[in-house]
Amino acid sequence: MSANRSVVEAVVGNHLQAFFRKSIDGVLEDYAEDAVLIVPGGALQGRNEIRKFFTAFIGGMPAGFLESFKMQRQEFVGEVGYIVWQSSPWVSLGTDTLLVRDGKIRMQTFAAHPAVGWTAGL
């Protein structure tokens, strides 16, 4: 069953809200058990590997990172949500693409420029 736009928007919105609350468990609730997160360091498979990424990312955010976060663009087409963001001075361009199916994130890509140092090893 394909997700419609409103379901994709709701899942992406919930994902972002959990991220802003710094809730790793909340972020992980949006992922399917076998989800894949592709980051510059490679593909992370399953919730356990995705948890490690978000633990490092959220745990390593410098003071002021979330307060300076600005959403530049959001697009939702079919099962895909796409966001472009920045958090100056740390990230001038960040992008995530999320495939949502049956109310869960099945696949996501993430990239940031400059590269986010605290997640470089993941």
ABEGO torsion letter per residue (X at the ends): XBBBAAAAAAAAAAAAAAAAAGBAAAAAAABBAABBBBBAAEBBBEAAAAAAAAAAAAAABBBGAAAABBBABBBBBEABBBBBBBBOAABABBBBBBBBBGGBBABBBBBBOBBBAAAAAX
